[in-house]
Amino acid sequence: MGHADDLKCENFRRLMVNACYWCMGLEEKIPAQAKVDLVGAYDPSPIHNGGFKKNVKPSDHQLNH
């Protein structure tokens, strides 16, 4: 749980939505079947073995604005 690919799963998205309701103290308002459809195209990067690079800092990345 936590990789961007997990959001492809409807049940995982529903879990996240329900958790938001719960965290706000609104558990009695959690719908029985919340609509959790993706809006637009969603194609996250695949998981790579060996893709982790040591000693990389956030400042090493450049924002593309």
CHARMM internal coordinates of N, CA and C (Angstrom, degrees):
IC EDIT
DIST 1 N 1 CA 1.4433
DIST 1 CA 1 C 1.5239
ANGL 1 N 1 CA 1 C 108.35
DIST 1 C 2 N 1.2992
ANGL 1 CA 1 C 2 N 115.74
DIHE 1 N 1 CA 1 C 2 N 123.88
DIST 2 N 2 CA 1.4349
ANGL 1 C 2 N 2 CA 119.96
DIHE 1 CA 1 C 2 N 2 CA 176.19
DIST 2 CA 2 C 1.5118
ANGL 2 N 2 CA 2 C 115.07
DIHE 1 C 2 N 2 CA 2 C 131.96
DIST 2 C 3 N 1.3259
ANGL 2 CA 2 C 3 N 118.45
DIHE 2 N 2 CA 2 C 3 N -18.73
DIST 3 N 3 CA 1.4566
ANGL 2 C 3 N 3 CA 120.04
DIHE 2 CA 2 C 3 N 3 CA 176.60
DIST 3 CA 3 C 1.5232
ANGL 3 N 3 CA 3 C 108.50
DIHE 2 C 3 N 3 CA 3 C -79.15
DIST 3 C 4 N 1.3147
ANGL 3 CA 3 C 4 N 116.47
DIHE 3 N 3 CA 3 C 4 N 148.99
DIST 4 N 4 CA 1.4630
ANGL 3 C 4 N 4 CA 121.17
DIHE 3 CA 3 C 4 N 4 CA -178.43
DIST 4 CA 4 C 1.5281
ANGL 4 N 4 CA 4 C 112.27
DIHE 3 C 4 N 4 CA 4 C -56.54
DIST 4 C 5 N 1.3178
ANGL 4 CA 4 C 5 N 117.13
DIHE 4 N 4 CA 4 C 5 N -29.17
DIST 5 N 5 CA 1.4598
ANGL 4 C 5 N 5 CA 121.34
DIHE 4 CA 4 C 5 N 5 CA 179.57
DIST 5 CA 5 C 1.5312
ANGL 5 N 5 CA 5 C 111.25
DIHE 4 C 5 N 5 CA 5 C -64.59
DIST 5 C 6 N 1.3317
ANGL 5 CA 5 C 6 N 117.56
DIHE 5 N 5 CA 5 C 6 N -25.22
DIST 6 N 6 CA 1.4672
ANGL 5 C 6 N 6 CA 121.59
DIHE 5 CA 5 C 6 N 6 CA 179.57
DIST 6 CA 6 C 1.5217
ANGL 6 N 6 CA 6 C 111.56
DIHE 5 C 6 N 6 CA 6 C -61.46
DIST 6 C 7 N 1.3290
ANGL 6 CA 6 C 7 N 117.20
DIHE 6 N 6 CA 6 C 7 N -28.59
DIST 7 N 7 CA 1.4608
ANGL 6 C 7 N 7 CA 120.48
DIHE 6 CA 6 C 7 N 7 CA -177.98
DIST 7 CA 7 C 1.5259
ANGL 7 N 7 CA 7 C 112.95
DIHE 6 C 7 N 7 CA 7 C -71.28
DIST 7 C 8 N 1.3167
ANGL 7 CA 7 C 8 N 117.57
DIHE 7 N 7 CA 7 C 8 N -8.80
DIST 8 N 8 CA 1.4649
ANGL 7 C 8 N 8 CA 120.34
DIHE 7 CA 7 C 8 N 8 CA 173.73
DIST 8 CA 8 C 1.5236
ANGL 8 N 8 CA 8 C 111.06
DIHE 7 C 8 N 8 CA 8 C -69.89
DIST 8 C 9 N 1.3123
ANGL 8 CA 8 C 9 N 117.39
DIHE 8 N 8 CA 8 C 9 N -21.25
DIST 9 N 9 CA 1.4636
ANGL 8 C 9 N 9 CA 123.05
DIHE 8 CA 8 C 9 N 9 CA -176.75
DIST 9 CA 9 C 1.5317
ANGL 9 N 9 CA 9 C 110.14
DIHE 8 C 9 N 9 CA 9 C -86.11
DIST 9 C 10 N 1.3228
ANGL 9 CA 9 C 10 N 116.07
DIHE 9 N 9 CA 9 C 10 N 119.32
DIST 10 N 10 CA 1.4675
ANGL 9 C 10 N 10 CA 121.57
DIHE 9 CA 9 C 10 N 10 CA -179.91
DIST 10 CA 10 C 1.5259
ANGL 10 N 10 CA 10 C 112.05
DIHE 9 C 10 N 10 CA 10 C -56.93
DIST 10 C 11 N 1.3148
ANGL 10 CA 10 C 11 N 117.69
DIHE 10 N 10 CA 10 C 11 N -42.06
DIST 11 N 11 CA 1.4675
ANGL 10 C 11 N 11 CA 120.59
DIHE 10 CA 10 C 11 N 11 CA -179.24
DIST 11 CA 11 C 1.5302
ANGL 11 N 11 CA 11 C 111.91
DIHE 10 C 11 N 11 CA 11 C -65.70
DIST 11 C 12 N 1.3196
ANGL 11 CA 11 C 12 N 117.81
DIHE 11 N 11 CA 11 C 12 N -35.27
DIST 12 N 12 CA 1.4637
ANGL 11 C 12 N 12 CA 120.63
DIHE 11 CA 11 C 12 N 12 CA 176.92
DIST 12 CA 12 C 1.5239
ANGL 12 N 12 CA 12 C 110.08
DIHE 11 C 12 N 12 CA 12 C -66.94
DIST 12 C 13 N 1.3297
ANGL 12 CA 12 C 13 N 116.75
DIHE 12 N 12 CA 12 C 13 N -43.29
DIST 13 N 13 CA 1.4677
ANGL 12 C 13 N 13 CA 119.54
DIHE 12 CA 12 C 13 N 13 CA 177.61
DIST 13 CA 13 C 1.5210
ANGL 13 N 13 CA 13 C 110.57
DIHE 12 C 13 N 13 CA 13 C -60.57
DIST 13 C 14 N 1.3223
ANGL 13 CA 13 C 14 N 117.05
DIHE 13 N 13 CA 13 C 14 N -40.54
DIST 14 N 14 CA 1.4688
ANGL 13 C 14 N 14 CA 121.07
DIHE 13 CA 13 C 14 N 14 CA 178.52
DIST 14 CA 14 C 1.5289
ANGL 14 N 14 CA 14 C 110.36
DIHE 13 C 14 N 14 CA 14 C -63.88
DIST 14 C 15 N 1.3201
ANGL 14 CA 14 C 15 N 117.30
DIHE 14 N 14 CA 14 C 15 N -39.82
DIST 15 N 15 CA 1.4607
ANGL 14 C 15 N 15 CA 121.42
DIHE 14 CA 14 C 15 N 15 CA 177.01
DIST 15 CA 15 C 1.5236
ANGL 15 N 15 CA 15 C 110.45
DIHE 14 C 15 N 15 CA 15 C -58.86
DIST 15 C 16 N 1.3406
ANGL 15 CA 15 C 16 N 116.64
DIHE 15 N 15 CA 15 C 16 N -43.86
DIST 16 N 16 CA 1.4671
ANGL 15 C 16 N 16 CA 120.78
DIHE 15 CA 15 C 16 N 16 CA -179.92
DIST 16 CA 16 C 1.5247
ANGL 16 N 16 CA 16 C 111.58
DIHE 15 C 16 N 16 CA 16 C -65.20
DIST 16 C 17 N 1.3293
ANGL 16 CA 16 C 17 N 117.25
DIHE 16 N 16 CA 16 C 17 N -42.25
DIST 17 N 17 CA 1.4682
ANGL 16 C 17 N 17 CA 120.85
DIHE 16 CA 16 C 17 N 17 CA 178.43
DIST 17 CA 17 C 1.5240
ANGL 17 N 17 CA 17 C 110.08
DIHE 16 C 17 N 17 CA 17 C -63.68
DIST 17 C 18 N 1.3282
ANGL 17 CA 17 C 18 N 117.38
DIHE 17 N 17 CA 17 C 18 N -46.09
DIST 18 N 18 CA 1.4586
ANGL 17 C 18 N 18 CA 121.19
DIHE 17 CA 17 C 18 N 18 CA 179.00
DIST 18 CA 18 C 1.5265
ANGL 18 N 18 CA 18 C 111.33
DIHE 17 C 18 N 18 CA 18 C -61.65
DIST 18 C 19 N 1.3264
ANGL 18 CA 18 C 19 N 116.82
DIHE 18 N 18 CA 18 C 19 N -37.43
DIST 19 N 19 CA 1.4716
ANGL 18 C 19 N 19 CA 120.81
DIHE 18 CA 18 C 19 N 19 CA 178.70
DIST 19 CA 19 C 1.5232
ANGL 19 N 19 CA 19 C 110.41
DIHE 18 C 19 N 19 CA 19 C -63.99
DIST 19 C 20 N 1.3335
ANGL 19 CA 19 C 20 N 116.86
DIHE 19 N 19 CA 19 C 20 N -36.90
DIST 20 N 20 CA 1.4768
ANGL 19 C 20 N 20 CA 119.83
DIHE 19 CA 19 C 20 N 20 CA 177.84
DIST 20 CA 20 C 1.5214
ANGL 20 N 20 CA 20 C 110.58
DIHE 19 C 20 N 20 CA 20 C -64.14
DIST 20 C 21 N 1.3222
ANGL 20 CA 20 C 21 N 117.04
DIHE 20 N 20 CA 20 C 21 N -44.63
DIST 21 N 21 CA 1.4714
ANGL 20 C 21 N 21 CA 120.06
DIHE 20 CA 20 C 21 N 21 CA 175.86
DIST 21 CA 21 C 1.5208
ANGL 21 N 21 CA 21 C 110.14
DIHE 20 C 21 N 21 CA 21 C -57.56
DIST 21 C 22 N 1.3318
ANGL 21 CA 21 C 22 N 116.22
DIHE 21 N 21 CA 21 C 22 N -47.73
DIST 22 N 22 CA 1.4633
ANGL 21 C 22 N 22 CA 121.26
DIHE 21 CA 21 C 22 N 22 CA -177.15
DIST 22 CA 22 C 1.5265
ANGL 22 N 22 CA 22 C 111.29
DIHE 21 C 22 N 22 CA 22 C -61.91
DIST 22 C 23 N 1.3310
ANGL 22 CA 22 C 23 N 116.95
DIHE 22 N 22 CA 22 C 23 N -44.59
DIST 23 N 23 CA 1.4673
ANGL 22 C 23 N 23 CA 120.77
DIHE 22 CA 22 C 23 N 23 CA -178.49
DIST 23 CA 23 C 1.5254
ANGL 23 N 23 CA 23 C 112.19
DIHE 22 C 23 N 23 CA 23 C -63.03
DIST 23 C 24 N 1.3202
ANGL 23 CA 23 C 24 N 116.26
DIHE 23 N 23 CA 23 C 24 N -26.09
DIST 24 N 24 CA 1.4641
ANGL 23 C 24 N 24 CA 119.93
DIHE 23 CA 23 C 24 N 24 CA -179.83
DIST 24 CA 24 C 1.5259
ANGL 24 N 24 CA 24 C 111.70
DIHE 23 C 24 N 24 CA 24 C -92.50
DIST 24 C 25 N 1.3410
ANGL 24 CA 24 C 25 N 116.71
DIHE 24 N 24 CA 24 C 25 N 7.21
DIST 25 N 25 CA 1.4614
ANGL 24 C 25 N 25 CA 120.41
DIHE 24 CA 24 C 25 N 25 CA 179.50
DIST 25 CA 25 C 1.5200
ANGL 25 N 25 CA 25 C 113.12
DIHE 24 C 25 N 25 CA 25 C 73.40
DIST 25 C 26 N 1.3200
ANGL 25 CA 25 C 26 N 117.05
DIHE 25 N 25 CA 25 C 26 N 24.38
DIST 26 N 26 CA 1.4707
ANGL 25 C 26 N 26 CA 121.88
DIHE 25 CA 25 C 26 N 26 CA -177.12
DIST 26 CA 26 C 1.5239
ANGL 26 N 26 CA 26 C 111.73
DIHE 25 C 26 N 26 CA 26 C -111.90
DIST 26 C 27 N 1.3294
ANGL 26 CA 26 C 27 N 117.08
DIHE 26 N 26 CA 26 C 27 N 30.11
DIST 27 N 27 CA 1.4650
ANGL 26 C 27 N 27 CA 118.93
DIHE 26 CA 26 C 27 N 27 CA -175.56
DIST 27 CA 27 C 1.5200
ANGL 27 N 27 CA 27 C 113.27
DIHE 26 C 27 N 27 CA 27 C -58.53
DIST 27 C 28 N 1.3354
ANGL 27 CA 27 C 28 N 118.13
DIHE 27 N 27 CA 27 C 28 N -27.51
DIST 28 N 28 CA 1.4726
ANGL 27 C 28 N 28 CA 119.78
DIHE 27 CA 27 C 28 N 28 CA 178.80
DIST 28 CA 28 C 1.5250
ANGL 28 N 28 CA 28 C 111.50
DIHE 27 C 28 N 28 CA 28 C -72.04
DIST 28 C 29 N 1.3212
ANGL 28 CA 28 C 29 N 117.53
DIHE 28 N 28 CA 28 C 29 N -12.98
DIST 29 N 29 CA 1.4658
ANGL 28 C 29 N 29 CA 121.60
DIHE 28 CA 28 C 29 N 29 CA 179.88
DIST 29 CA 29 C 1.5306
ANGL 29 N 29 CA 29 C 112.80
DIHE 28 C 29 N 29 CA 29 C -101.58
DIST 29 C 30 N 1.3282
ANGL 29 CA 29 C 30 N 117.58
DIHE 29 N 29 CA 29 C 30 N 4.71
DIST 30 N 30 CA 1.4692
ANGL 29 C 30 N 30 CA 120.45
DIHE 29 CA 29 C 30 N 30 CA 179.07
DIST 30 CA 30 C 1.5253
ANGL 30 N 30 CA 30 C 108.04
DIHE 29 C 30 N 30 CA 30 C -66.52
DIST 30 C 31 N 1.3394
ANGL 30 CA 30 C 31 N 117.62
DIHE 30 N 30 CA 30 C 31 N 120.32
DIST 31 N 31 CA 1.4640
ANGL 30 C 31 N 31 CA 119.51
DIHE 30 CA 30 C 31 N 31 CA 179.68
DIST 31 CA 31 C 1.5256
ANGL 31 N 31 CA 31 C 111.64
DIHE 30 C 31 N 31 CA 31 C -67.63
DIST 31 C 32 N 1.3136
ANGL 31 CA 31 C 32 N 116.01
DIHE 31 N 31 CA 31 C 32 N 150.47
DIST 32 N 32 CA 1.4685
ANGL 31 C 32 N 32 CA 120.33
DIHE 31 CA 31 C 32 N 32 CA 179.89
DIST 32 CA 32 C 1.5240
ANGL 32 N 32 CA 32 C 111.01
DIHE 31 C 32 N 32 CA 32 C -61.36
DIST 32 C 33 N 1.3146
ANGL 32 CA 32 C 33 N 117.36
DIHE 32 N 32 CA 32 C 33 N -36.50
DIST 33 N 33 CA 1.4679
ANGL 32 C 33 N 33 CA 121.28
DIHE 32 CA 32 C 33 N 33 CA -179.04
DIST 33 CA 33 C 1.5244
ANGL 33 N 33 CA 33 C 108.26
DIHE 32 C 33 N 33 CA 33 C -143.04
DIST 33 C 34 N 1.3223
ANGL 33 CA 33 C 34 N 117.37
DIHE 33 N 33 CA 33 C 34 N 77.01
DIST 34 N 34 CA 1.4604
ANGL 33 C 34 N 34 CA 122.12
DIHE 33 CA 33 C 34 N 34 CA -179.48
DIST 34 CA 34 C 1.5238
ANGL 34 N 34 CA 34 C 110.31
DIHE 33 C 34 N 34 CA 34 C -61.27
DIST 34 C 35 N 1.3326
ANGL 34 CA 34 C 35 N 116.16
DIHE 34 N 34 CA 34 C 35 N 144.23
DIST 35 N 35 CA 1.4621
ANGL 34 C 35 N 35 CA 121.04
DIHE 34 CA 34 C 35 N 35 CA 175.92
DIST 35 CA 35 C 1.5245
ANGL 35 N 35 CA 35 C 107.43
DIHE 34 C 35 N 35 CA 35 C -79.99
DIST 35 C 36 N 1.3125
ANGL 35 CA 35 C 36 N 117.14
DIHE 35 N 35 CA 35 C 36 N 118.74
DIST 36 N 36 CA 1.4670
ANGL 35 C 36 N 36 CA 122.22
DIHE 35 CA 35 C 36 N 36 CA -176.77
DIST 36 CA 36 C 1.5294
ANGL 36 N 36 CA 36 C 111.29
DIHE 35 C 36 N 36 CA 36 C -126.56
DIST 36 C 37 N 1.3380
ANGL 36 CA 36 C 37 N 116.00
DIHE 36 N 36 CA 36 C 37 N 33.21
DIST 37 N 37 CA 1.4644
ANGL 36 C 37 N 37 CA 120.31
DIHE 36 CA 36 C 37 N 37 CA -179.99
DIST 37 CA 37 C 1.5233
ANGL 37 N 37 CA 37 C 110.56
DIHE 36 C 37 N 37 CA 37 C -62.99
DIST 37 C 38 N 1.3202
ANGL 37 CA 37 C 38 N 115.60
DIHE 37 N 37 CA 37 C 38 N 147.97
DIST 38 N 38 CA 1.4590
ANGL 37 C 38 N 38 CA 120.75
DIHE 37 CA 37 C 38 N 38 CA 173.38
DIST 38 CA 38 C 1.5155
ANGL 38 N 38 CA 38 C 108.75
DIHE 37 C 38 N 38 CA 38 C -72.70
DIST 38 C 39 N 1.3174
ANGL 38 CA 38 C 39 N 117.00
DIHE 38 N 38 CA 38 C 39 N 144.20
DIST 39 N 39 CA 1.4579
ANGL 38 C 39 N 39 CA 121.86
DIHE 38 CA 38 C 39 N 39 CA 177.74
DIST 39 CA 39 C 1.5225
ANGL 39 N 39 CA 39 C 106.95
DIHE 38 C 39 N 39 CA 39 C -106.06
DIST 39 C 40 N 1.3053
ANGL 39 CA 39 C 40 N 116.69
DIHE 39 N 39 CA 39 C 40 N 109.92
DIST 40 N 40 CA 1.4529
ANGL 39 C 40 N 40 CA 120.89
DIHE 39 CA 39 C 40 N 40 CA -178.66
DIST 40 CA 40 C 1.5233
ANGL 40 N 40 CA 40 C 111.94
DIHE 39 C 40 N 40 CA 40 C 85.86
DIST 40 C 41 N 1.3163
ANGL 40 CA 40 C 41 N 114.92
DIHE 40 N 40 CA 40 C 41 N -175.16
DIST 41 N 41 CA 1.4661
ANGL 40 C 41 N 41 CA 121.38
DIHE 40 CA 40 C 41 N 41 CA -179.15
DIST 41 CA 41 C 1.5228
ANGL 41 N 41 CA 41 C 109.91
DIHE 40 C 41 N 41 CA 41 C -74.42
DIST 41 C 42 N 1.3129
ANGL 41 CA 41 C 42 N 116.01
DIHE 41 N 41 CA 41 C 42 N 142.57
DIST 42 N 42 CA 1.4640
ANGL 41 C 42 N 42 CA 121.09
DIHE 41 CA 41 C 42 N 42 CA 177.83
DIST 42 CA 42 C 1.5166
ANGL 42 N 42 CA 42 C 108.13
DIHE 41 C 42 N 42 CA 42 C -139.08
DIST 42 C 43 N 1.3254
ANGL 42 CA 42 C 43 N 117.01
DIHE 42 N 42 CA 42 C 43 N 111.45
DIST 43 N 43 CA 1.4573
ANGL 42 C 43 N 43 CA 121.95
DIHE 42 CA 42 C 43 N 43 CA -177.77
DIST 43 CA 43 C 1.5320
ANGL 43 N 43 CA 43 C 108.89
DIHE 42 C 43 N 43 CA 43 C -139.51
DIST 43 C 44 N 1.3464
ANGL 43 CA 43 C 44 N 117.36
DIHE 43 N 43 CA 43 C 44 N 80.88
DIST 44 N 44 CA 1.4630
ANGL 43 C 44 N 44 CA 120.41
DIHE 43 CA 43 C 44 N 44 CA -177.42
DIST 44 CA 44 C 1.5264
ANGL 44 N 44 CA 44 C 112.08
DIHE 43 C 44 N 44 CA 44 C -69.19
DIST 44 C 45 N 1.3111
ANGL 44 CA 44 C 45 N 114.84
DIHE 44 N 44 CA 44 C 45 N 161.16
DIST 45 N 45 CA 1.4629
ANGL 44 C 45 N 45 CA 120.80
DIHE 44 CA 44 C 45 N 45 CA 177.23
DIST 45 CA 45 C 1.5203
ANGL 45 N 45 CA 45 C 110.28
DIHE 44 C 45 N 45 CA 45 C -64.82
DIST 45 C 46 N 1.3315
ANGL 45 CA 45 C 46 N 117.47
DIHE 45 N 45 CA 45 C 46 N 143.39
DIST 46 N 46 CA 1.4671
ANGL 45 C 46 N 46 CA 119.66
DIHE 45 CA 45 C 46 N 46 CA 178.10
DIST 46 CA 46 C 1.5271
ANGL 46 N 46 CA 46 C 111.77
DIHE 45 C 46 N 46 CA 46 C -71.46
DIST 46 C 47 N 1.3210
ANGL 46 CA 46 C 47 N 114.76
DIHE 46 N 46 CA 46 C 47 N 160.78
DIST 47 N 47 CA 1.4641
ANGL 46 C 47 N 47 CA 120.45
DIHE 46 CA 46 C 47 N 47 CA 175.91
DIST 47 CA 47 C 1.5239
ANGL 47 N 47 CA 47 C 107.58
DIHE 46 C 47 N 47 CA 47 C -76.83
DIST 47 C 48 N 1.3219
ANGL 47 CA 47 C 48 N 116.67
DIHE 47 N 47 CA 47 C 48 N 132.39
DIST 48 N 48 CA 1.4664
ANGL 47 C 48 N 48 CA 121.07
DIHE 47 CA 47 C 48 N 48 CA -179.87
DIST 48 CA 48 C 1.5213
ANGL 48 N 48 CA 48 C 110.28
DIHE 47 C 48 N 48 CA 48 C -113.54
DIST 48 C 49 N 1.3042
ANGL 48 CA 48 C 49 N 116.37
DIHE 48 N 48 CA 48 C 49 N 133.92
DIST 49 N 49 CA 1.4630
ANGL 48 C 49 N 49 CA 119.51
DIHE 48 CA 48 C 49 N 49 CA 169.17
DIST 49 CA 49 C 1.5128
ANGL 49 N 49 CA 49 C 107.48
DIHE 48 C 49 N 49 CA 49 C -77.05
DIST 49 C 50 N 1.3195
ANGL 49 CA 49 C 50 N 116.27
DIHE 49 N 49 CA 49 C 50 N 132.04
DIST 50 N 50 CA 1.4557
ANGL 49 C 50 N 50 CA 120.07
DIHE 49 CA 49 C 50 N 50 CA -179.40
DIST 50 CA 50 C 1.5201
ANGL 50 N 50 CA 50 C 113.16
DIHE 49 C 50 N 50 CA 50 C 79.10
DIST 50 C 51 N 1.3293
ANGL 50 CA 50 C 51 N 117.89
DIHE 50 N 50 CA 50 C 51 N 10.68
DIST 51 N 51 CA 1.4472
ANGL 50 C 51 N 51 CA 120.90
DIHE 50 CA 50 C 51 N 51 CA -178.58
DIST 51 CA 51 C 1.5191
ANGL 51 N 51 CA 51 C 113.61
DIHE 50 C 51 N 51 CA 51 C -80.47
DIST 51 C 52 N 1.3297
ANGL 51 CA 51 C 52 N 116.91
DIHE 51 N 51 CA 51 C 52 N -13.61
DIST 52 N 52 CA 1.4577
ANGL 51 C 52 N 52 CA 120.76
DIHE 51 CA 51 C 52 N 52 CA 179.76
DIST 52 CA 52 C 1.5189
ANGL 52 N 52 CA 52 C 110.00
DIHE 51 C 52 N 52 CA 52 C -74.76
DIST 52 C 53 N 1.3265
ANGL 52 CA 52 C 53 N 116.44
DIHE 52 N 52 CA 52 C 53 N 134.53
DIST 53 N 53 CA 1.4579
ANGL 52 C 53 N 53 CA 120.99
DIHE 52 CA 52 C 53 N 53 CA 177.73
DIST 53 CA 53 C 1.5201
ANGL 53 N 53 CA 53 C 108.83
DIHE 52 C 53 N 53 CA 53 C -117.61
DIST 53 C 54 N 1.3120
ANGL 53 CA 53 C 54 N 116.73
DIHE 53 N 53 CA 53 C 54 N 126.82
DIST 54 N 54 CA 1.4567
ANGL 53 C 54 N 54 CA 121.93
DIHE 53 CA 53 C 54 N 54 CA -179.86
DIST 54 CA 54 C 1.5204
ANGL 54 N 54 CA 54 C 111.22
DIHE 53 C 54 N 54 CA 54 C -71.59
DIST 54 C 55 N 1.3237
ANGL 54 CA 54 C 55 N 114.74
DIHE 54 N 54 CA 54 C 55 N 151.94
DIST 55 N 55 CA 1.4718
ANGL 54 C 55 N 55 CA 123.72
DIHE 54 CA 54 C 55 N 55 CA 173.52
DIST 55 CA 55 C 1.5221
ANGL 55 N 55 CA 55 C 114.70
DIHE 54 C 55 N 55 CA 55 C 62.48
DIST 55 C 56 N 1.3217
ANGL 55 CA 55 C 56 N 117.95
DIHE 55 N 55 CA 55 C 56 N 25.14
DIST 56 N 56 CA 1.4576
ANGL 55 C 56 N 56 CA 121.03
DIHE 55 CA 55 C 56 N 56 CA 175.51
DIST 56 CA 56 C 1.5245
ANGL 56 N 56 CA 56 C 107.36
DIHE 55 C 56 N 56 CA 56 C -91.64
DIST 56 C 57 N 1.3365
ANGL 56 CA 56 C 57 N 115.92
DIHE 56 N 56 CA 56 C 57 N 129.27
DIST 57 N 57 CA 1.4608
ANGL 56 C 57 N 57 CA 121.81
DIHE 56 CA 56 C 57 N 57 CA -179.06
DIST 57 CA 57 C 1.5292
ANGL 57 N 57 CA 57 C 109.36
DIHE 56 C 57 N 57 CA 57 C -107.88
DIST 57 C 58 N 1.3280
ANGL 57 CA 57 C 58 N 118.04
DIHE 57 N 57 CA 57 C 58 N 155.46
DIST 58 N 58 CA 1.4609
ANGL 57 C 58 N 58 CA 119.55
DIHE 57 CA 57 C 58 N 58 CA 177.15
DIST 58 CA 58 C 1.5260
ANGL 58 N 58 CA 58 C 112.49
DIHE 57 C 58 N 58 CA 58 C -54.40
DIST 58 C 59 N 1.3294
ANGL 58 CA 58 C 59 N 116.87
DIHE 58 N 58 CA 58 C 59 N -35.11
DIST 59 N 59 CA 1.4697
ANGL 58 C 59 N 59 CA 119.90
DIHE 58 CA 58 C 59 N 59 CA -179.86
DIST 59 CA 59 C 1.5277
ANGL 59 N 59 CA 59 C 112.77
DIHE 58 C 59 N 59 CA 59 C -67.84
DIST 59 C 60 N 1.3285
ANGL 59 CA 59 C 60 N 117.93
DIHE 59 N 59 CA 59 C 60 N -13.01
DIST 60 N 60 CA 1.4609
ANGL 59 C 60 N 60 CA 121.66
DIHE 59 CA 59 C 60 N 60 CA 178.91
DIST 60 CA 60 C 1.5436
ANGL 60 N 60 CA 60 C 111.10
DIHE 59 C 60 N 60 CA 60 C -76.97
DIST 60 C 61 N 1.3294
ANGL 60 CA 60 C 61 N 116.70
DIHE 60 N 60 CA 60 C 61 N -14.36
DIST 61 N 61 CA 1.4639
ANGL 60 C 61 N 61 CA 121.64
DIHE 60 CA 60 C 61 N 61 CA -177.83
DIST 61 CA 61 C 1.5139
ANGL 61 N 61 CA 61 C 109.99
DIHE 60 C 61 N 61 CA 61 C -96.33
DIST 61 C 62 N 1.3060
ANGL 61 CA 61 C 62 N 115.77
DIHE 61 N 61 CA 61 C 62 N 147.75
DIST 62 N 62 CA 1.4519
ANGL 61 C 62 N 62 CA 121.33
DIHE 61 CA 61 C 62 N 62 CA -179.19
DIST 62 CA 62 C 1.5147
ANGL 62 N 62 CA 62 C 109.08
DIHE 61 C 62 N 62 CA 62 C -110.40
DIST 62 C 63 N 1.3263
ANGL 62 CA 62 C 63 N 117.77
DIHE 62 N 62 CA 62 C 63 N 131.96
DIST 63 N 63 CA 1.4497
ANGL 62 C 63 N 63 CA 121.72
DIHE 62 CA 62 C 63 N 63 CA 177.22
DIST 63 CA 63 C 1.5118
ANGL 63 N 63 CA 63 C 109.69
DIHE 62 C 63 N 63 CA 63 C -79.50
DIST 63 C 64 N 1.3371
ANGL 63 CA 63 C 64 N 116.29
DIHE 63 N 63 CA 63 C 64 N 138.30
DIST 64 N 64 CA 1.4683
ANGL 63 C 64 N 64 CA 121.47
DIHE 63 CA 63 C 64 N 64 CA 177.67
DIST 64 CA 64 C 1.5184
ANGL 64 N 64 CA 64 C 108.44
DIHE 63 C 64 N 64 CA 64 C -104.98
DIST 64 C 65 N 1.3140
ANGL 64 CA 64 C 65 N 116.93
DIHE 64 N 64 CA 64 C 65 N 91.25
DIST 65 N 65 CA 1.4697
ANGL 64 C 65 N 65 CA 120.95
DIHE 64 CA 64 C 65 N 65 CA 179.00
DIST 65 CA 65 C 1.4981
ANGL 65 N 65 CA 65 C 109.54
DIHE 64 C 65 N 65 CA 65 C -100.36
END
COOR INIT
IC SEED 1 N 1 CA 1 C
IC BUILD
